[in-house]
Amino acid sequence: MKKLIFIGVNGDLANHVIEELQTQSNIRLTLFLRPAKRGFKTNVDNVRIIEGDSQDHRALTRSIARHDIVFLNLTGHSGEASRNITTAMKETHVKRIIVICPIAVYETPLTPIVIPYKKIADTIRNSGLEYTIIQPTWLTCTGRLHYKVTGEVEFEKGMAISQIQLFPLINKIMEAHEKYMLKNLQASIPNSQ
């Protein structure tokens, strides 16, 4: 059984991913939540909830220890948190991190809104950890649709991808660790510009 800790539990995407992770019998899920999210409820009893702040290095280190995978849902304000997370992972010998990050982080010229995300992605890429960064083009709430995955240098011309269809990709990444290690993946619906 894989032990996964989810950091950045916010927004609809996080809710979709958590719902799917809860159904996986081979995953032991821990949610790392800000104290402000105290009322967060899960449908499955075997999900562990830890309250903490990703700016608090000690709390992160204690929480990340003894997990196999860190799943990080980024926001543009996660710069210090990403450094704390990667440092805590190294200190606790947790090597695998899967990150959701906006698509345009490696396109040039960078738009001002993307710059903080690129800094975070660079922190993770340069950390020495076994990372996979998923860069969805744009997320929608529609049902499952066919999607395409490309590498960071193959800028995809497609448009939105459904939040609920990201989980099969996340699951593939967790199952085929070696195939997706040290990769930046873009996900979108092809031919949908």
Salt bridges, closest charged atoms under 4 A:
GLU20 OE2 - ARG144 NH2 3.28
GLU51 OE1 - ARG38 NE 3.21
GLU80 OE1 - ARG83 NH2 3.10
GLU91 OE1 - HIS57 NE2 2.94
ASP122 OD2 - LYS118 NZ 2.67
GLU130 OE1 - HIS177 NE2 2.92
GLU152 OE2 - ARG125 NH1 3.17
GLU156 OE1 - LYS148 NZ 3.64
GLU175 OE2 - LYS2 NZ 3.64
